[in-house]
Amino acid sequence: RRDFHVDMSRVAAMGFSDGGSYAISLAANNPGIFQAAMPWSAGYFQHNPRLAPLGGPKPSIFHGHGTSDSHFSFDEVARPMRERLRQYGFPVTVHTVKGAGHGTPAEFPQAAVAWWMGLPPLGAE
């Protein structure tokens, strides 16, 4: 931020697999910084409710996963993760690609960024 202009109302994290897990965890635990997280095939996330309490502002999550992921099962990992995120109060938009495996489909980054740019800036709600 010292050397480059950064729009602090438009900070997001995107990642694939463990990078997706990190993107969710980073955003979930830093709601005053991150507007959104856009993971593909995340296997887990860590959330400390003291850092992002229920009722407080939460980053939006664009949760991408393929139904044929052999590394992190759609039914055993993705569906329960989406539900847990919602239980913690995170707004979750699902992006499920039928037949997609663990690798990121080419359309996911474009769809994720288009979704992100459609969100109101952080603090504008």
C-alpha positions in Angstrom: 0.0 0.0 0.0 3.0 2.3 0.5 4.1 1.9 -3.1 0.9 1.0 -5.0 -2.7 2.1 -4.7 -4.8 -0.6 -3.2 -8.5 -0.3 -3.0 -8.9 -1.6 0.6 -12.7 -2.1 0.0 -11.9 -4.7 -2.7 -9.4 -7.2 -1.1 -10.1 -10.9 -1.8 -8.3 -14.2 -1.7 -8.5 -16.9 -4.4 -6.9 -20.3 -4.3 -7.0 -24.0 -5.4 -7.0 -27.0 -3.1 -4.9 -26.2 0.0 -4.6 -22.6 -1.4 -8.4 -22.5 -1.4 -8.4 -23.7 2.2 -6.0 -20.9 3.0 -8.1 -18.3 1.1 -11.2 -19.2 3.1 -9.3 -19.3 6.4 -7.5 -16.0 5.7 -10.7 -14.2 4.8 -12.8 -15.8 7.6 -10.4 -14.7 10.3 -9.8 -11.2 8.9 -13.3 -9.8 8.1 -12.2 -6.2 8.4 -9.7 -6.7 5.6 -11.1 -9.3 3.2 -14.3 -8.7 1.2 -14.4 -12.2 -0.3 -12.8 -15.6 -0.7 -13.0 -17.6 -3.9 -11.7 -21.2 -3.3 -11.8 -24.1 -5.7 -11.6 -27.6 -4.3 -10.8 -26.5 -0.7 -10.4 -29.4 1.7 -10.9 -27.5 5.0 -10.9 -24.1 6.6 -10.0 -22.8 10.0 -12.2 -20.3 11.7 -11.7 -18.5 15.1 -15.1 -17.1 16.1 -13.4 -14.5 18.3 -11.9 -13.0 15.2 -15.2 -12.9 13.3 -18.1 -13.2 15.8 -21.6 -14.1 14.8 -23.6 -11.0 13.9 -20.5 -9.1 12.8 -19.5 -8.4 9.2 -18.4 -11.4 7.2 -16.6 -11.8 3.9 -18.6 -13.4 1.1 -17.5 -16.8 -0.2 -17.7 -18.0 -3.8 -17.3 -21.8 -3.1 -16.3 -23.8 -6.2 -16.1 -27.5 -6.3 -16.5 -30.3 -8.9 -18.8 -33.2 -8.3 -16.1 -35.7 -9.4 -13.3 -34.5 -7.2 -11.5 -37.7 -6.1 -9.2 -35.8 -3.7 -11.8 -33.9 -1.7 -15.2 -35.6 -2.2 -18.0 -33.3 -3.2 -20.5 -35.0 -0.9 -18.2 -35.6 2.1 -16.2 -32.4 2.0 -17.7 -29.6 -0.2 -21.4 -29.9 0.9 -20.6 -30.0 4.7 -18.1 -27.2 4.3 -20.7 -25.0 2.7 -23.1 -25.7 5.5 -20.5 -25.0 8.2 -19.6 -21.7 6.5 -23.3 -20.7 6.5 -23.7 -21.8 10.2 -20.9 -19.3 11.0 -22.8 -16.6 9.2 -20.8 -16.4 6.0 -22.7 -15.6 2.8 -21.9 -18.5 0.5 -22.5 -18.6 -3.3 -22.0 -22.1 -4.6 -20.3 -22.8 -7.9 -20.7 -26.5 -8.6 -19.3 -28.0 -11.8 -20.9 -31.3 -12.7 -18.2 -33.9 -13.6 -15.3 -31.6 -12.7 -12.5 -33.1 -10.8 -9.9 -31.7 -8.4 -8.2 -29.4 -11.0 -9.6 -25.9 -11.5 -11.8 -25.7 -14.6 -10.7 -22.8 -16.9 -14.0 -21.0 -16.4 -13.8 -20.8 -12.6 -11.4 -17.8 -12.2 -13.5 -15.7 -14.7 -16.7 -16.6 -13.0 -15.2 -16.0 -9.5 -13.8 -12.6 -10.4 -17.1 -11.5 -12.2 -19.0 -12.5 -9.0 -16.5 -10.6 -6.8 -16.7 -7.4 -8.9 -20.5 -7.6 -8.5 -20.3 -7.4 -4.7 -20.6 -4.0 -3.1 -17.3 -2.6 -1.8 -16.4 -3.6 1.8 -18.2 -1.3 4.2 -20.8 -0.2 1.7 -23.5 -2.6 2.8 
